[in-house]
């Protein structure tokens, strides 16, 4: 874990590794979700990366955890850690009403297209121009996969624009609430709790 | 991949159910095979124990 230092600028993380390693954001997401999980919940860790969040949830709560990632290196690490893993683009291959709780630490840093460098670490960090290139399609599909009464925890940075994400959630039939936040030197990390809005 | 995973998976293209074809097993774990959509017929490979449920047009679209 690298919880003690502030997140270095995006470019400094270049070539460190091909899989995003757990940092303060992963820890905040895991610890927040742990407060809400119920026994036997079916939990989906979307874009699991190192598998840190999934491992903590599986070890500290009696829940079933399945993980996904786009990155084949992350998928291999997850399998070596005995986490049930599917290589997937967000929620694409997940059945309707199959998930009690989804957790997602997305790529959320706004990145100038001229600064993108095209490797797996970029895919783990960069949220495109506005930081929401991956978050928005996740929100568009989330309601479909959640059971009635299901919920999700989404890690965000103040750099991503929390209100814009909440607006997008609303547009996709989701009620949102900030349930945790933590200040770091140049950003605030927040965990957004999402649940399907009542129909009508 | 554990067969239980089938309970939550579907075809990423049309969300229909998948059928499992096993080429290689190690105990309970499926090491190699494929998941085939019962509707559109698209086949998704299982390699080294990991099912690849990316839509076909994304399978090659990836950094090295």
Interface residues (C-beta under 8 A of the other chain):
Chain A: X42 X44 X66 X70 X72 X75 X76 X79 X84 X85 X86 X87 X88 X89 X92 X93 X94 X95 X96 X98 X99 X118 X119 X120 X122 X123
Chain B: X1 X2 X4 X5 X7 X8 X9 X10 X11 X12 X15 X44 X48 X49 X50 X51 X52 X53 X54 X55 X58 X62 X63 X64
